[in-house]
């Protein structure tokens, strides 16, 4: 018998991991994604990158002109202020996405 802990006898047992019948070699690695499927998804992403950057680049140029009427009206109304900041956030996002357009 082993030591008494909270009124319960604990047995001491030692198990050697080196004698374990299961090894990592018997576990098969997960099957990799088929090459054709991965190539197709990469092709789709590459084909969408150019048009997305094009649209974002030109949206980032055009959006400040939408800000002008809002600024001319004034930002006293909470709805106008919210619209201004949403357009500003859209402009920053468009700048981020479109910053690489026509760069080699």
C-alpha positions, 0 to 999 in steps of 0.5 A: 500500500502507498501513503494515506491521503484524505483517508484513502490509500494511494497505490504507487505505480510506475509505467515506463513510456519507452515500453509502450506498444504504441509508437508515433510511427503507427499513426498515419499523417493526415492526408494532404489537400489534393494538389489540384484543389489547392492550385485551383483555390490559389488561381481564384485568389490570384484572379480576384486580386487585381480587380479587387485592388483596382476597385479599392484604389479608385474607391479610395480616390473617389470617397473623399469627394463624398465627404465634402457635402457632409462637411459642408453641411456640418457634423452637428447632426449625429446621423451626419457624423455617423455617416461621415465616420463610416465613410472615413472608415470605408476610405481607410479600408479602400486605401489599405486594400488598394495600395498595391494596385499597379505596383510591380 
